Amino acid sequence: MNLQYLVREPKIRLDKNPLLLLLHGYGSNEEDLFSFAAELPEDSFVISVRAPYILEPYGHAWYAIHFDADENKFSDNEQAKESVALIGIFIDEIVKQYPIDTENVTLIGFSQGAILSYATALTYPEKISKVVALSGYFNQDIAPEVIDTKAISHLKFFISHGTVDQVIPVDWARKAKPALENLGLEVVYHEYPVGHGVAPQNFFDFKNWIIQNNNK
C-alpha cells in the first residue's frame, strides 16, 4: 500500500459498500478528519489517508507551499500532480482489499485535501463519483489540460467555505462553481460565517448531501 491510512468499516454490510475517502489539509495527518468518521453514514467504508510529505514535527502535506521574498505563497504543482497520481493508485489498491462499490467512491477533502480532490476527480473520473470540497479551491493548474466532459459528466460536487477564512480567501472558493458548471457538472455550493474550518451546520449539510446522492 503506497499511503498509510485509517479505516472505519461499515456497520451496515452490503455486497459492496460505498467508500468515503478523507484527504486532510496541509500540516495535518490522517487522524484529523477521521475524528468525525463515527458520524458519517453507517453503510460506508470511511478511509482517511496520510499525505506523503513529512512536515516536522508531526504533520504531513500533499505538496509543498513556498514563500518568496515578498511573502507571496505559491504551490508546488508538480508535487501536487504526483500526489493526485498516488491517490489514484491508492484507490485501485483499496478497492481490491475491501468490498467497495467502485461506482460509489466519494472524496472528502479539507483545504489542501480539497484542492487535490478537485484535481483527482477530474483526472480519474472513472474511479470517483462525488467530491466534498471543504475550505479549498479549484487549482486548474493541477487538473488535466484537456478534460473529457463526457467522461466526467457523472461527477457531483459539494463545495463549502467559511466567509471569514483567513487561509484560503472565500473569493478563491467561489470560482469553483462556475468553472465546474462550465464543464457541465452538478455543483452545490454553501458558505458559512466561519474561518478555516468545518462548522457543525456545514458537516450536517454535506452529510445529508452524501446520503441523498448515495443511490443516484
C-alpha angles and dihedrals in degrees: 000000000000098000132038117241148168122231135203109193119218119268089209109058119210129172085261122010129206118255126226107194114197120208115190129213134259114299095011133095143222093281093064102072091026086072089081096042091106090061095053123097112297094223093065139082107236112205122178116197129207115228115241102237119080120226114189134272098022110319133105137209137202090218140353124271114208132198123209128209091278091053091251112155122222135173129236095239094183091057089046091054090049090054090050088056091047091053090049090054091044092055090051090052097044095051088055092051099047133035094257126163100239089200091060110053117140125190115212109190132177122204107316087012089056091050088053092045092061092050095043094051092050092044096046106024090154089065100045136055105177141018130205106195111191120188095340139105139229108260103196090189091074096041120090113283090227116038120198101221092196093054092051098040094106094056118113125194134203109191126184137172141173115249091221097042106154095190104048114021114238089232089067091052093049092062093066097071098057091040092054094040088055086061089054096255131146111244133181114194128191135176127200130193094249141099128244099329146073114275118211090248089051091053091048092049097049092043090054090047090054091049092048093049099039095095098038 
